[in-house]
Amino acid sequence: MTSDPKEVVKRFYEIINEGTIAKLDEICAPDLTGHAGAGTNLVQLKLSIGSFCDAFPDLHADVRHAVAEGDLVSTWVSYEGTHEGEFAGVTGSGRHVKFVAWDLIRVADDRIAEITQYCDVFTLMNQIGALPTAAPA
């Protein structure tokens, strides 16, 4: 592989864009530690990302910024896709969505060892019609 943490993280988003979640085993440590939206381990990370890929089969991650310091890579990512399958209890709506996320990823031995994910779920849920619209004042 590579000794550049940014290259490992780049591959992470390529796998998301491919929708081939099983390939996360290639770049994630088996004992990966997750936080927030990533779950607590590799199994939960794959379930979390898989739920997005299942609900938004054309999901595309566009890494807007990636900043590395040592073994840490911080990314600001814009996602787009079409809501085709169930997500958070909401049946596919056919709506196009766009939302952002922030990830902090630690790379060790050319593998993702730790990941913290925060996603703007409020915007996403609003776009798929899961939130009531505000009545005019």
Rosetta blueprint (number, residue, H / E / L):
1 M L
2 T L
3 S L
4 D L
5 P H
6 K H
7 E H
8 V H
9 V H
10 K H
11 R H
12 F H
13 Y H
14 E H
15 I H
16 I H
17 N H
18 E H
19 G L
20 T L
21 I H
22 A H
23 K H
24 L H
25 D H
26 E H
27 I H
28 C E
29 A E
30 P E
31 D E
32 L E
33 T E
34 G E
35 H E
36 A E
37 G L
38 A L
39 G L
40 T L
41 N L
42 L H
43 V H
44 Q H
45 L H
46 K H
47 L H
48 S H
49 I H
50 G H
51 S H
52 F H
53 C H
54 D H
55 A H
56 F L
57 P L
58 D L
59 L L
60 H E
61 A E
62 D E
63 V E
64 R E
65 H E
66 A E
67 V E
68 A E
69 E E
70 G L
71 D L
72 L E
73 V E
74 S E
75 T E
76 W E
77 V E
78 S E
79 Y E
80 E E
81 G E
82 T E
83 H L
84 E L
85 G L
86 E L
87 F E
88 A L
89 G L
90 V E
91 T L
92 G L
93 S L
94 G L
95 R L
96 H E
97 V E
98 K E
99 F E
100 V E
101 A E
102 W E
103 D E
104 L E
105 I E
106 R E
107 V E
108 A E
109 D L
110 D L
111 R E
112 I E
113 A E
114 E E
115 I E
116 T E
117 Q E
118 Y E
119 C E
120 D L
121 V H
122 F H
123 T H
124 L H
125 M H
126 N H
127 Q H
128 I L
129 G L
130 A L
131 L L
132 P L
133 T L
134 A L
135 A L
136 P L
137 A L
